[in-house]
Amino acid sequence: MATTSQIQSDDRARAMWRRCLGSAFRTSLACTIVGLATLFGPKAFTRQVAFPAFSYVTVVLIVTDATLGDTLRGCWMAVYATVQGVCPAILSLWLIGPERLTATTTSVVVAISGFVVALPENTHLISKRIALGQIVIVYVIAFINGAETEPIMHPIRVAASTALGVAACVLALLLPYPSLAFCEVRENCKLYIENASQRLKLFVKAFSAEDKSSPKALISQAKSLNKTGNKLLHSIKSKQESMKWEIIPTRFFKSHDENPGETLQGLETILRGMENGLENCSEFQVGLLNSELKKDLIGLEEQILNQVKSMLPKNSNQEAELKGNNNNKFLQTLHADTIIPSISFKDLPSLFFIFCLKLLQTKSSQAPNNINSPKKKELWSNYNPITINRKRLMPALKCALSLGFAVFFGSIYSKEDGFWSGLPVAISLAASREATFKVANIKAQGTVIGTVYGVIGCFVFEKYVKIRIVSLFPWFIFCSFLRQSKMYGQAGGVSAVIGAVLILGRKNFGTPSDFAIARIVETFIGLTCSIMVDILLQPTRASVLAKVQLTKGLKALHDSVGFVDLSFSNKFSFEETTKKLKFEVSELGKFIEEADVEPNFWFLPFHSGGYSKLKASLSKTVDLLLFGSCALKFLENESKAIDGGIWKVAAAKMESDLNVLKDAVCSGIKCFEEVSLVNSIAAVEKEYGKRKSAVDLEMGKSGKRYAIQWTEASDDEIKKSVDSFLENLDGLVGCIGEDYLLKNQVILSLSSVVFCMHGILKETREIEKAVKEVVQWENPSCRVDLRDISCKLRALEKSAAV
């Protein structure tokens, strides 16, 4: 098995090299096309393409790590950006007059135009970046040239420079053969399926192991493959939009044009569930597996592996063949004596594992990830009529002020190079909040190292000016790996590319060293303006937002668990709140990442360890709720085959037992939600001391009135409730009759529901530990008792209301 892992590791390394070399080749080819056209093209052509620097910028914005679909989409975005950026500029220059432009008026016009471009909600980020870059070039160059600027032809030349960059991107992605997103997705799907199949084999082997030591080693081996699987899955899903733009090429090759990312995400969720079930197994196959089922399990494993492999993108003939051979025989392998008549608490993880195997055999519509899957979007869905959202006002204002100040101070420092301060701000517009200081730092570093490389390249090729652009190819390879690194990421890698390209592909900008220094200084001015605007208009730190987002996540968890019931009356609300919980947890992760890299200054350092534990526990509760939702869906259908009177009586009894777990979870989560927002325990204690007499009257006997709201059930009470649930389940199964298939289905569904609820309770206790750790970190001089703090907060709130 170690040899297989080594082979897969080598395959991943080769795939990464191929991807980086391919990206570097396409970028080099596009930049070479621009360089040849602008440096050696006819004078009539070069006169119209007057801003080759922006052609290079357009190339880097569109072609970096792109496929043909990305480039075709980039062509449309460039056209849309030109309509937003160049067309209004023609009218503005004609009305204002270039000779009247000053540093102040230029900055104001740039800021207003930037606000208009950044405000719409449904405009793609690349389109906004290109439009903002065009705005900076049009107005600042018009300010530099003054009365010599032609109000109509000058913006058209900017549009022509953009068009050259777009045309170079298309040619680079077509030659020598098309780089299709479909092919990339198919290759990544193949690697992911191999990864998932290997994990599935290890899980099944661990489940059927006869000794106690082998399962732990096998589970550990499977967990080591998780990171690779998640990376491949992310890569597959990132090409979902690109594949929609390749409908015609993929149909030409008789291939599917749909991205399998959502289907594979459902598979990944099931694999996480199987891992969870195995990790909670204290004993394997005790009373669950017999010699006959072991043979069935081997056949079942092969059947599931074939089904998993069928998720690969394929042509229509293959699909028809696979559909014809897809016989679902999973439930036939579960014989009458497979699931033991009397289920105990320790059997729940094993039953949940079998339930996950059942999920792998069902249609994709029952997969646990699909309740959160977005509806399919048409190709042009991103380009609906422009819509304005009030939430976009602040980001648009930040963009406008950043551009305005960057152009103003850059022009004051150097009128001839003033646009280099605004251009980095324009092309680095972010879609959402980002770690301002970190991103500015890596952009500055990327710009410096790219510019220095360009200066060195000019020195080495001083006598061979016509071929010095060749020196960019090794730099593109290096930057491809740079973009994959944690240190620089996409922003640093792109800045490094642009820094080198603008040196080696330029002309008429003076000596390389002087231009390099001017551009570095102007870039620093622009980034400084961007940082200052962010600080002034976005003063709330990411650490504070993470605290608020944690509260939202806990509230969503409280609401979602509260809708779990066996009457199926809250089915829609349960799915909606689970969807909301998943979103809130995702947002929490973003704030944690941002807070982890923001500077502390005079603030308390962010406790990333505690928040990471909270995020991990909340993510597990999301998975458990998704599985619970699937189990309830199955159960709803299965209950229709049971006598109505029998089902109502049994469901009422089991609901009562389930409520013990729900109350323990909900009451605890409510407490953590309140305490997590406390900034200072000392302040709470002080306020409580001031109003102690009034509070004591409200609290009654030692705060019991408020303490009772936190149902802190002991392990014995929880186990007793679970055992009672399982006894009622046995009674229900005994009333079903001789339909063993239905019996097994009901047992799997109900045991999975109680397993998920018990798992959520376990994660609630982990959340309690993490919340206490975070609160203690923020209040090192105080003793932290979550229950006591919660009681005092509720009492203070009640007394204030009175």
C-alpha positions in Angstrom: 0.0 0.0 0.0 2.9 2.3 0.7 4.1 1.7 -2.9 0.6 2.7 -4.2 0.7 5.9 -2.1 4.2 6.7 -3.4 3.0 6.2 -7.0 0.0 8.5 -6.3 2.3 11.1 -4.8 4.5 11.0 -7.9 1.5 11.3 -10.1 0.4 14.4 -8.2 3.8 15.9 -8.5 3.9 15.3 -12.2 0.4 16.7 -12.6 1.4 19.9 -10.8 4.5 20.3 -13.0 2.4 19.8 -16.1 -0.1 22.3 -14.9 2.5 25.0 -13.9 4.5 24.5 -17.1 1.3 24.6 -19.2 0.2 27.8 -17.5 3.7 29.4 -18.0 3.7 28.4 -21.6 0.3 29.9 -22.4 1.2 33.1 -20.5 4.5 33.4 -22.3 2.9 32.8 -25.7 0.3 35.5 -25.0 2.9 38.0 -23.8 5.2 37.1 -26.8 2.3 37.8 -29.2 1.8 41.2 -27.5 5.5 41.9 -27.5 6.0 41.0 -31.2 2.9 43.0 -32.2 3.9 46.2 -30.3 7.6 46.1 -30.7 7.8 45.0 -34.4 4.4 45.6 -35.8 3.6 48.2 -38.5 3.6 51.8 -37.5 -0.1 52.2 -38.3 -0.9 49.3 -36.0 1.4 50.4 -33.1 0.0 53.9 -33.4 -3.4 52.6 -32.5 -2.2 50.2 -29.9 -0.6 53.0 -27.9 -0.6 51.4 -24.5 1.1 48.0 -24.7 1.6 48.0 -20.9 -2.1 47.6 -20.5 -2.2 44.9 -23.1 0.2 42.9 -20.9 -1.9 43.6 -17.8 -5.0 42.4 -19.7 -3.1 39.2 -20.6 -2.1 38.5 -17.0 -5.6 39.2 -15.7 -7.3 36.8 -18.2 -4.8 34.1 -19.2 -3.2 33.2 -15.8 -4.1 29.6 -15.0 -6.9 29.8 -17.6 -8.5 27.4 -20.0 -10.2 28.1 -23.2 -13.5 28.5 -21.4 -11.9 31.1 -19.1 -10.5 33.0 -22.0 -13.8 33.0 -23.9 -15.5 34.3 -20.8 -12.6 36.9 -20.5 -13.3 38.1 -24.0 -16.9 38.9 -23.1 -15.8 40.5 -19.8 -13.3 42.7 -21.7 -16.0 43.9 -24.1 -18.4 44.6 -21.1 -15.5 46.4 -19.3 -14.8 48.5 -22.3 -18.5 49.6 -22.4 -18.2 50.6 -18.7 -14.8 52.2 -18.8 -14.0 53.6 -22.3 -17.4 54.6 -23.6 -18.3 57.0 -20.7 -14.7 58.3 -20.8 -15.1 59.5 -24.4 -18.1 61.6 -23.3 -16.4 62.9 -20.2 -13.2 64.0 -22.0 -15.3 65.7 -24.7 -17.3 67.6 -22.1 -14.5 68.5 -19.7 -11.6 68.9 -22.2 -8.2 67.3 -21.5 -6.5 70.7 -21.2 -8.6 71.5 -18.1 -7.6 68.4 -16.2 -5.5 68.9 -13.1 -4.3 66.4 -10.5 -7.4 67.2 -8.4 -10.0 67.0 -11.1 -8.4 63.9 -12.6 -8.6 62.2 -9.2 -12.2 63.2 -8.7 -13.2 61.9 -12.2 -11.3 58.7 -11.6 -13.0 58.2 -8.2 -16.5 58.8 -9.5 -16.0 56.5 -12.5 -14.5 53.9 -10.2 -17.5 54.1 -7.9 -19.9 53.6 -10.9 -18.0 50.5 -12.1 -17.5 48.9 -8.6 -21.1 49.4 -7.5 -23.1 46.8 -9.5 -23.5 43.5 -7.7 -23.6 41.1 -10.6 -20.6 42.4 -12.7 -17.7 39.9 -12.7 -14.5 40.8 -10.8 -12.3 40.5 -13.9 -14.6 42.8 -15.8 -14.4 45.4 -13.0 -10.6 45.2 -12.9 -10.2 45.7 -16.6 -12.7 48.6 -16.6 -11.0 50.3 -13.6 -7.6 49.9 -15.3 -8.9 51.5 -18.5 -10.3 54.4 -16.4 -6.9 55.1 -14.8 -5.1 54.9 -18.1 -7.6 57.1 -20.0 -7.8 60.0 -17.5 -4.2 60.0 -16.1 -2.6 59.9 -19.6 -5.0 62.6 -20.7 -3.9 64.7 -17.7 -0.2 64.1 -18.6 -0.6 65.0 -22.3 -3.0 67.8 -21.7 -4.3 69.6 -24.8 -2.5 67.2 -27.1 -4.9 64.5 -26.0 -7.6 63.6 -28.5 -10.9 63.2 -26.6 -12.2 60.4 -28.9 -9.2 58.6 -30.3 -7.3 58.5 -27.0 -9.9 56.3 -25.2 -10.3 54.2 -28.4 -6.6 53.5 -28.4 -6.9 52.3 -24.8 -9.7 50.0 -26.0 -7.5 48.8 -28.9 -4.7 47.9 -26.4 -7.2 45.9 -24.4 -8.4 44.2 -27.6 -4.8 43.2 -28.4 -4.4 41.6 -25.0 -7.7 39.7 -25.4 -6.8 38.5 -28.9 -3.3 37.3 -27.6 -5.1 35.3 -24.9 -7.4 33.6 -27.3 -4.5 32.6 -29.6 -2.4 31.4 -26.7 -5.1 29.1 -25.5 -5.8 27.7 -29.0 -2.2 27.1 -30.1 -0.7 24.6 -30.5 -3.9 22.8 -29.3 -6.9 24.1 -27.3 -6.5 24.0 -23.5 -10.0 22.8 -22.5 -11.4 23.0 -19.0 -13.2 19.7 -19.8 -9.9 17.9 -20.2 -8.5 19.3 -17.0 -11.6 18.4 -15.1 -11.6 14.9 -16.5 -8.0 14.4 -15.5 -8.6 15.7 -12.0 -11.8 13.6 -11.7 -9.8 10.6 -12.6 -7.2 11.4 -9.8 -10.0 12.2 -7.3 -11.9 8.9 -8.1 -8.7 7.0 -7.5 -8.2 8.8 -4.3 -11.8 8.2 -3.1 -11.7 4.6 -4.2 -8.6 4.0 -2.2 -10.1 5.6 0.9 -13.3 3.5 0.4 -11.3 0.3 0.2 -9.4 1.2 3.4 -12.7 2.0 5.3 -14.3 -1.2 4.2 -11.2 -3.2 5.2 -11.1 -1.4 8.6 -14.8 -2.2 9.1 -14.4 -5.9 8.4 -11.1 -6.3 10.2 -11.0 -9.1 12.8 -8.4 -7.6 15.1 -8.5 -4.3 17.1 -5.2 -2.9 15.9 -5.7 -3.0 12.1 -8.7 -0.6 11.9 -6.8 2.3 13.6 -3.9 2.0 11.2 -6.2 1.7 8.2 -8.2 4.7 9.2 -5.0 6.7 9.8 -3.9 5.7 6.3 -7.2 6.8 4.8 -7.1 10.2 6.6 -3.7 10.9 5.1 -5.4 11.0 1.7 -8.0 13.5 2.7 -6.0 16.6 2.0 -5.2 15.5 -1.6 -8.8 14.6 -2.2 -10.1 18.0 -1.0 -7.5 19.9 -3.3 -8.6 17.9 -6.3 -12.2 18.5 -5.5 -11.6 22.2 -5.2 -9.8 22.3 -8.5 -12.8 20.4 -10.2 -15.4 22.8 -8.8 -13.3 25.9 -9.8 -13.8 25.0 -13.5 -17.5 24.7 -13.3 -18.1 28.1 -15.0 -15.4 27.5 -17.5 -17.0 24.3 -18.8 -20.2 26.2 -19.6 -18.2 28.4 -22.0 -16.9 25.3 -23.8 -20.3 23.8 -24.7 -19.6 23.8 -28.4 -16.1 22.2 -28.2 -17.2 19.5 -25.8 -20.2 18.7 -27.9 -17.9 18.4 -30.9 -16.0 15.7 -28.9 -19.4 14.2 -27.9 -18.6 14.9 -24.2 -20.6 16.1 -21.3 -20.6 19.8 -20.6 -21.6 19.6 -17.0 -19.2 19.7 -14.1 -19.4 16.8 -11.7 -18.2 18.9 -8.7 -21.5 18.7 -6.8 -21.8 15.0 -7.2 -18.2 14.4 -6.1 -18.8 16.8 -3.1 -21.7 14.5 -2.1 -19.3 11.5 -2.3 -16.7 13.4 -0.2 -19.3 14.1 2.5 -20.3 10.4 2.6 -16.6 9.4 2.9 -16.3 11.8 5.9 -19.3 10.2 7.4 -17.8 6.7 7.0 -14.6 8.0 8.7 -16.7 9.5 11.5 -18.5 6.2 12.0 -15.3 4.1 12.1 -13.6 6.5 14.5 -16.5 6.1 17.0 -16.5 2.3 16.7 -15.2 0.7 19.9 -15.7 -2.8 18.5 -16.0 -3.9 14.9 -18.4 -6.5 13.4 -19.6 -7.6 16.8 -23.1 -9.0 16.2 -23.2 -7.2 12.8 -21.1 -9.2 10.4 -21.3 -12.9 9.8 -19.4 -15.0 7.3 -22.1 -14.7 4.7 -22.2 -10.9 4.9 -18.4 -10.7 4.6 -18.7 -12.2 1.1 -21.6 -9.8 0.4 -19.4 -6.9 1.6 -16.7 -7.7 -0.8 -19.2 -7.8 -3.7 -20.8 -4.6 -2.4 -17.4 -2.9 -2.3 -16.8 -3.8 -5.9 -20.2 -2.6 -6.9 -19.8 0.8 -5.1 -16.3 1.2 -6.6 -17.8 0.7 -10.1 -20.5 3.2 -9.3 -17.9 5.7 -8.0 -15.8 5.3 -11.2 -19.0 6.0 -13.3 -18.9 9.6 -11.9 -16.1 10.4 -14.4 -17.1 12.7 -17.3 -17.8 10.5 -20.2 -19.6 10.5 -23.6 -23.2 9.7 -24.0 -22.6 6.1 -25.3 -20.6 5.3 -22.1 -23.3 6.8 -20.0 -26.0 4.7 -21.6 -23.9 1.6 -21.1 -23.3 2.4 -17.4 -26.9 3.1 -16.8 -27.9 -0.2 -18.2 -25.5 -2.0 -16.0 -26.2 -0.1 -12.8 -28.2 -2.7 -10.7 -28.7 -1.5 -7.1 -28.4 -4.7 -5.0 -27.2 -3.1 -1.8 -30.3 -3.9 0.3 -30.4 -7.5 -0.9 -27.0 -8.0 0.8 -28.6 -7.0 4.1 -30.3 -10.3 5.0 -32.7 -10.7 7.8 -30.1 -11.6 10.4 -27.6 -8.9 9.3 -28.8 -6.3 11.7 -29.1 -7.9 15.1 -32.6 -8.0 16.7 -31.5 -6.1 19.8 -29.4 -3.0 19.1 -27.1 -1.5 21.7 -25.5 1.8 22.1 -22.1 0.5 20.9 -23.6 -0.7 17.6 -24.7 2.8 16.4 -21.3 3.7 14.7 -21.4 0.4 12.8 -25.0 0.9 11.7 -24.1 4.5 10.6 -21.3 3.1 8.5 -23.7 0.7 6.8 -26.1 3.7 6.3 -23.3 5.5 4.5 -22.8 2.5 2.2 -26.5 2.7 1.5 -26.1 6.3 0.6 -23.5 5.5 -1.9 -26.0 3.2 -3.6 -28.8 5.7 -3.9 -29.5 8.3 -6.5 -27.5 11.5 -6.5 -30.6 13.4 -5.4 -30.4 11.7 -2.0 -26.7 12.6 -1.5 -26.1 14.5 1.7 -24.6 17.5 0.0 -27.4 18.2 -2.5 -29.8 20.0 -0.2 -27.3 22.9 -0.4 -26.5 22.7 -4.1 -27.3 25.8 -6.0 -29.7 25.7 -8.9 -28.1 25.3 -12.3 -27.3 28.6 -14.0 -27.5 29.3 -17.6 -24.5 30.5 -19.6 -25.5 34.2 -19.5 -26.9 34.1 -16.0 -24.1 36.3 -14.7 -24.9 39.0 -17.1 -28.4 39.9 -16.2 -29.4 43.6 -16.2 -27.3 45.6 -13.7 -28.5 45.3 -10.1 -27.6 47.5 -7.2 -27.3 46.2 -3.7 -27.0 48.5 -0.7 -24.3 46.2 0.7 -22.1 47.2 -2.3 -22.1 50.9 -1.3 -19.2 50.7 1.1 -17.0 48.5 -1.1 -17.6 50.8 -4.0 -16.8 53.8 -1.9 -13.6 52.2 -0.7 -12.6 51.5 -4.3 -13.4 55.0 -5.4 -11.5 56.7 -2.6 -8.5 54.3 -3.0 -8.3 55.0 -6.7 -8.8 58.8 -6.3 -6.1 59.2 -3.6 -3.7 56.9 -5.4 -3.9 58.9 -8.6 -3.8 62.2 -6.8 -0.7 61.5 -4.7 1.0 59.5 -7.5 0.5 62.5 -9.9 1.9 64.9 -7.3 5.0 62.8 -6.8 5.6 62.3 -10.6 3.2 63.6 -13.2 4.7 61.4 -16.0 4.4 58.2 -13.9 1.3 59.0 -12.0 -0.9 56.2 -13.5 1.4 53.5 -12.1 0.1 54.3 -8.6 -3.5 53.9 -9.6 -3.1 50.9 -11.9 -2.1 48.4 -9.1 -5.1 49.5 -7.1 -7.4 49.1 -10.1 -6.3 45.6 -11.1 -6.3 44.2 -7.6 -9.9 45.0 -6.7 -11.2 42.3 -4.3 -14.6 40.7 -4.5 -15.0 40.7 -0.7 -13.1 41.5 2.5 -9.4 40.4 2.5 -6.5 40.6 4.8 -5.5 44.1 3.9 -2.0 44.3 5.3 -1.0 40.8 4.2 -2.3 41.2 0.6 -0.7 44.7 0.3 2.6 43.2 1.7 2.7 40.3 -0.8 1.7 42.6 -3.7 4.5 45.0 -2.8 7.0 42.1 -2.5 5.8 40.6 -5.8 6.1 43.9 -7.6 9.6 44.4 -6.3 11.0 41.0 -7.1 9.3 41.0 -10.5 10.7 44.5 -11.3 14.2 43.5 -10.1 14.1 40.4 -12.3 13.1 42.6 -15.2 16.0 45.0 -14.7 18.4 42.0 -14.5 16.9 40.6 -17.7 17.5 44.0 -19.4 21.1 44.0 -18.3 21.8 40.4 -19.5 20.1 41.0 -22.8 21.4 44.5 -23.2 22.8 43.7 -26.7 19.9 41.6 -27.7 16.9 43.8 -27.1 14.8 42.2 -29.7 14.8 38.8 -28.0 14.9 39.8 -24.3 11.3 38.9 -23.9 12.4 35.3 -24.1 13.8 35.7 -20.6 10.3 35.9 -19.3 9.6 32.2 -19.8 11.6 30.9 -16.8 10.1 33.7 -14.7 6.6 32.6 -15.7 7.4 29.1 -14.6 8.7 30.4 -11.2 5.6 32.5 -10.8 3.3 29.6 -11.5 4.8 27.8 -8.5 4.8 31.1 -6.6 1.0 31.4 -7.0 0.6 27.9 -5.5 2.6 28.8 -2.4 1.0 29.9 0.9 3.5 32.8 1.3 2.6 34.7 -1.9 -0.5 33.1 -3.3 -2.4 34.4 -6.3 -2.0 38.1 -5.5 1.8 38.0 -5.0 2.4 35.7 -8.1 0.4 38.0 -10.4 2.2 41.1 -9.1 5.5 39.4 -9.8 4.5 38.5 -13.3 3.3 42.1 -14.1 6.4 43.6 -12.5 8.7 41.7 -14.9 6.6 41.9 -18.0 6.3 45.7 -17.8 10.1 46.0 -17.7 11.1 43.5 -20.3 8.2 44.2 -22.7 8.2 48.0 -22.6 9.6 50.7 -24.8 9.9 54.5 -24.5 9.9 54.4 -20.7 13.5 55.5 -20.2 16.3 53.4 -18.7 15.2 50.2 -17.0 16.6 51.1 -13.6 15.0 54.6 -13.5 11.7 53.1 -14.7 11.9 50.3 -12.1 12.5 52.8 -9.2 9.6 55.0 -10.4 7.2 52.1 -10.7 8.1 50.7 -7.3 7.6 54.1 -5.6 4.3 54.7 -7.4 3.1 51.1 -6.5 4.0 51.8 -2.9 2.0 55.1 -3.0 -1.0 53.3 -4.4 -0.9 50.4 -1.9 -0.5 52.8 1.0 -3.6 54.8 -0.1 -5.5 51.5 -0.4 -4.5 50.4 3.1 -5.3 53.8 4.7 -8.8 53.8 3.1 -9.4 50.3 4.3 -8.4 51.3 7.8 -10.6 54.4 7.9 -13.7 52.9 6.2 -13.4 49.4 7.5 -12.2 49.9 11.1 -13.8 46.6 12.4 -11.1 44.1 12.8 -11.4 40.6 11.4 -11.0 39.2 15.0 -14.2 41.1 16.1 -16.1 39.9 13.0 -15.0 36.3 13.7 -16.5 36.7 17.2 -19.8 38.0 15.8 -19.8 35.3 13.1 -19.3 32.6 15.7 -22.4 33.8 17.4 -24.3 33.6 14.1 -23.1 30.1 13.5 -24.1 29.0 17.0 -27.6 30.5 16.5 -27.9 28.7 13.2 -26.9 25.4 14.9 -29.4 26.0 17.7 -32.2 26.6 15.1 -31.3 23.6 13.0 -31.2 21.1 15.8 -34.5 22.5 17.1 -36.2 21.4 13.9 -35.2 17.8 14.1 -38.2 15.6 14.7 -39.8 12.3 13.6 -43.1 13.9 12.6 -41.5 15.4 9.5 -43.6 18.6 10.0 -40.5 20.8 10.0 -38.7 19.2 7.1 -38.4 22.4 5.0 -37.3 24.5 7.9 -34.7 21.9 8.9 -33.1 21.9 5.5 -33.1 25.7 5.2 -31.5 26.2 8.6 -28.9 23.5 7.9 -28.1 25.4 4.6 -27.8 28.6 6.6 -25.5 26.9 9.2 -23.2 25.7 6.4 -23.0 29.2 5.0 -22.3 30.7 8.4 -19.5 28.2 9.1 -18.0 28.9 5.7 -18.0 32.7 6.5 -16.5 32.0 10.0 -13.6 30.2 8.3 -12.9 33.2 6.1 -12.8 35.6 9.0 -10.6 33.2 11.0 -8.1 33.1 8.0 -8.1 36.9 7.8 -7.8 37.5 11.5 -4.9 35.0 11.7 -2.7 37.2 9.5 -3.8 40.7 10.5 -1.3 42.6 12.6 -2.0 42.8 16.3 -0.7 46.4 16.9 -1.9 47.3 20.4 -4.8 44.8 20.3 -5.0 41.4 22.0 -3.6 38.7 19.7 -6.2 36.6 18.0 -6.6 33.1 19.5 -6.6 31.2 16.2 -6.2 27.8 17.9 -9.4 28.1 19.8 -11.4 29.5 16.8 -10.0 26.7 14.6 -11.3 24.2 17.1 -14.7 25.9 17.0 -14.8 25.9 13.2 -13.8 22.2 13.1 -16.6 21.2 15.5 -19.2 23.3 13.7 -18.2 21.7 10.4 -18.7 18.3 11.9 -22.2 19.3 13.1 -23.0 20.4 9.5 -22.0 17.0 8.2 -24.0 15.2 10.9 -27.1 17.4 10.2 -26.8 16.6 6.5 -26.7 12.9 7.2 -29.6 13.3 9.7 -31.6 15.0 6.9 -31.0 12.1 4.5 -32.0 9.6 7.2 -35.2 11.5 7.9 -36.0 11.6 4.1 -35.6 7.8 3.9 -37.6 7.4 7.1 -40.5 9.5 5.8 -40.9 7.1 2.9 -40.4 4.0 5.0 -43.0 5.1 7.6 -45.7 5.1 4.9 -45.3 1.3 4.7 -45.9 0.9 8.4 -49.4 0.9 10.0 -50.2 4.5 10.9 -51.3 3.8 14.5 -48.2 1.7 15.3 -45.9 4.4 13.7 -47.5 7.3 15.6 -47.2 5.5 19.0 -43.6 4.5 18.4 -42.6 7.8 16.9 -44.0 9.7 19.9 -42.0 7.5 22.3 -38.8 7.9 20.3 -39.4 11.6 19.9 -39.5 11.9 23.7 -36.1 10.2 24.0 -34.7 12.3 21.1 -35.8 15.5 22.8 -33.5 14.8 25.8 -30.5 15.0 23.4 -32.0 18.0 21.6 -32.6 19.9 24.8 -29.0 19.2 26.0 -27.6 20.5 22.7 -29.9 23.5 22.3 -29.6 24.8 25.9 -25.8 24.5 25.8 -25.5 26.2 22.4 -27.8 29.0 23.6 -25.5 29.6 26.5 -22.4 29.6 24.4 -24.0 32.0 22.0 -24.6 34.5 24.8 -21.2 34.1 26.5 -19.2 34.3 23.2 -20.2 37.9 22.7 -18.9 39.0 26.1 -15.9 41.3 25.7 -15.1 41.6 29.4 -16.1 39.3 32.3 -14.9 41.9 34.7 -17.4 44.4 33.3 -20.2 41.8 33.7 -19.2 41.2 37.3 -19.0 44.9 38.0 -22.4 45.5 36.6 -23.8 42.6 38.4 -22.3 43.9 41.7 -24.0 47.3 41.2 -27.4 45.8 40.5 -27.1 42.8 42.8 -30.1 43.5 44.9 -32.5 43.9 42.0 -30.9 41.0 40.2 -31.2 38.7 43.3 -35.0 39.4 43.4 -35.3 38.5 39.8 -33.1 35.4 40.0 -34.9 34.0 43.0 -33.2 31.0 44.6 -29.6 31.1 43.7 -30.2 31.7 40.1 -32.1 28.5 39.5 -34.6 30.2 37.4 -31.9 31.0 34.8 -29.6 28.0 35.4 -32.4 25.6 34.7 -32.3 26.8 31.1 -29.1 25.0 30.5 -29.9 21.3 30.6 -26.5 19.8 31.4 -27.3 16.1 31.1 -24.8 13.6 32.4 -23.3 10.8 30.2 -25.5 8.3 32.1 -28.6 10.2 31.4 -27.7 10.5 27.7 -27.0 6.8 27.4 -30.2 6.0 29.2 -32.2 8.1 26.7 -30.3 6.5 23.7 -31.0 3.0 25.2 -34.6 3.9 25.6 -34.8 5.1 22.0 -33.2 1.9 20.8 -35.6 -0.2 22.9 -38.6 1.6 21.3 -36.9 1.0 17.9 -36.8 -2.7 18.7 -40.5 -2.6 19.6 -41.4 -0.8 16.3 -39.4 -3.3 14.3 -41.1 -6.2 16.0 -44.5 -4.8 14.9 -43.6 -4.6 11.2 -44.0 -8.2 10.5 -42.0 -10.4 8.1 -40.9 -7.6 5.7 -37.1 -7.9 6.6 -36.1 -5.4 3.9 -38.3 -2.7 5.5 -37.1 -3.7 9.0 -33.5 -3.2 7.9 -34.3 0.2 6.3 -36.1 1.5 9.4 -33.3 0.3 11.7 -30.6 2.0 9.5 -32.6 5.3 9.3 -33.5 5.6 12.9 -30.2 4.5 14.3 -28.5 7.0 12.0 -30.7 9.8 13.3 -29.8 9.0 16.9 -26.2 8.5 16.0 -26.1 12.0 14.4 -27.8 13.6 17.4 -25.4 12.0 19.8 -22.5 13.1 17.6 -23.8 16.7 17.6 -24.0 16.5 21.4 -20.4 15.4 21.6 -19.3 18.2 19.3 -21.4 20.6 21.5 -19.2 19.6 24.5 -16.1 20.3 22.3 -17.6 23.7 21.4 -18.0 24.3 25.2 -14.3 23.6 25.8 -13.2 25.8 22.9 -15.5 28.7 23.9 -14.2 28.5 27.4 -10.7 28.6 26.1 -11.3 31.6 23.9 -13.1 33.5 26.7 -10.3 32.7 29.1 -7.8 33.9 26.6 -9.6 37.2 26.3 -10.0 37.5 30.1 -6.8 36.0 31.6 -7.3 37.5 35.1 -10.8 36.1 35.6 -12.2 32.7 36.4 -14.4 31.5 33.5 -17.6 29.6 34.4 -19.8 29.6 31.3 -22.9 28.6 33.2 -22.4 31.3 35.9 -21.7 34.0 33.3 -24.8 32.9 31.3 -27.0 33.1 34.4 -25.7 36.6 35.2 -26.2 37.9 31.7 -29.8 36.7 31.6 -30.5 38.1 35.0 -29.1 41.5 34.1 -31.1 41.5 30.9 -34.3 40.6 32.8 -33.7 43.2 35.5 -32.9 45.9 32.9 -36.2 45.1 31.1 -38.1 45.5 34.4 
